[in-house]
Amino acid sequence: MITFQQVNQLYGGTQILWNLDLEIRKGSCTCIMGRNGVGKTTLLKCLMGLLPVAAGEICLGDTVLNKVSAEQRPYLGIGYVPQGREIFPMLTVEENLRLGLPVRQDKARQIPDKIFELFPVLGDMLKRRGGDLSGGQQQQLAIGRALVMEPTVLILDEPNEGIQPNIVRQIGDVILKLNETEGLTVILVEQKLGFARRVGKEFRLMEKGRVVASDTMDKLSDQLIKQHLAV
Ligand SMILES: Nc1ncnc2c1ncn2[C@@H]1O[C@H](COP(=O)(O)OP(=O)(O)OP(=O)(O)O)[C@@H](O)[C@H]1O
């Protein structure tokens, strides 16, 4: 459903992605894994159009994304929760969530109840400023905002970084529910092995700007972990 074919990306003169090939199956929950600096965030930013690719093709189904601007990609059903969350701290929780509404196909005017069922804390804090929320609550807000758009693909970049364990568990439950019961395709950059194993159905291991191993999560062996993840 999502494919990268021979994708290359450079920051100035420094090449980060090298002839990267990747396939993400529709309806899967795929963890992109690898040590710091291998290019995981860069890969997601290329998928979102936030970084230009120097060569290669990125497709969503039959649509070649290279030709679609970053502003238009959410309208294709791609929801993105960036590393560091990037909520608007001066806007209220409600205002942050409402930002996703114009992207919906049905042009709904109300934030769907489902968001508050998934993350009850957002309903309790609707009038509070985003910046006043805890890190975990902000992460839930960032995921909620992406879900307001009703995406068919949800992309999460290290959603659990610096977040307390009970909220990590809640976020895991939400991802599992959306993926398993609603068939949402999930792409997750995740460093925490336990979390990746709990929610991920497949993995892609990266090394120096390439995908070097791809399989179902039950095949993530100690050998692969030692080779590509252990520091
Ligand atoms: N704006 C930038 N300009 C130049 N180099 C960059 C820039 N952003 C990232 N890099 C470099 O690109 C490489 C890949 O970074 P990237 O953030 O994609 O890695 P990552 O696998 O997501 O790592 P992490 O787990 O630390 O977030 C790193 O060497 C990083 O230093």
The ligand as a Gaussian input file, in Angstrom:
#p B3LYP/6-31G(d) Opt

LIG

0 1
 N       18.199000      19.203000       9.555000
 C       19.245000      18.383000       9.452000
 N       20.382000      18.773000       8.852000
 C       21.441000      17.950000       8.727000
 N       21.470000      16.685000       9.167000
 C       20.364000      16.228000       9.779000
 C       19.201000      17.046000       9.965000
 N       18.263000      16.308000      10.601000
 C       18.809000      15.096000      10.830000
 N       20.065000      15.044000      10.343000
 C       20.969000      13.885000      10.379000
 O       20.384000      12.843000       9.634000
 C       20.650000      11.591000      10.242000
 C       19.367000      10.836000      10.401000
 O       18.534000      11.523000      11.329000
 P       17.107000      10.976000      11.740000
 O       16.543000      11.953000      12.726000
 O       16.324000      10.668000      10.530000
 O       17.482000       9.623000      12.471000
 P       16.607000       8.707000      13.398000
 O       16.878000       7.323000      12.990000
 O       15.195000       9.163000      13.416000
 O       17.287000       8.974000      14.801000
 P       16.670000       9.296000      16.239000
 O       16.233000       7.997000      16.778000
 O       17.852000       9.857000      16.958000
 O       15.566000      10.300000      16.041000
 C       21.387000      11.879000      11.540000
 O       22.765000      11.679000      11.316000
 C       21.109000      13.325000      11.786000
 O       22.174000      13.927000      12.470000

